[in-house]
C-alpha cells in the first residue's frame, strides 16, 4: 500500500477528516487531543476484538 493511502486509512480509523486535517493540525492542542482520543478508541476496539477471540 502507498504511504498516502496508509495515512488516509489511519486518519479515517481514528475519525480525522482526511479533507481538512491540516486545519485541525494548526491548533496543536486540538490536534493532540484528537490523536489521543483516536488512540484510546483503537485500544478499546482491540480489547473488544481480543475478548471476542478469547470467548470463541
N, C-alpha and C positions, 0 to 999 in steps of 0.2 A: 504494500500500500504506500502511496506517496505521502510525504511529510504533511502536506497541506490537508489531505483527506483525513489523516490521523488526527490532526489538530481539530478539525471541524467535528469529527466524530466525538472526540473527548469533550469539546465545548458543549455539544448537544447533550451528552450524557449528564453533565453537571448543570444543565439548564442555563447556559450562557447563549444569548442570541448571537449567532455567527455573523450577522449583518452589521451590528453596531457595537461589538465588543470593545473596539478602540475607544469609544466614548466612555464606557464603563472604566476602562483602564486609566483614563486621565485622572479619575478620583481614586487615589491609591487606597484609601481606607475602604471604600466600597468594593474595589477590586479584590482586596484581600479577604473581605467578608464573604464575597461571592465564592471565592475559591475554597474557603474554609467550610462554608455551607455545602458546597458540592462534594468536598472530600468526605464530610460526615455522611452525606447521602449515599455515596459509594460504599462506605463501610457498612451502613445499615443494609444495603442491598446484598452485599457479600455475606453478611451474617445470616440473613434470611435464606440465601441460596445454600449456605453450608448447613443450616439447620434442616432444611428440606432434604438434603442429600443424606444426612445422618439418620433421618427417620424413615428412609426407604430401603 
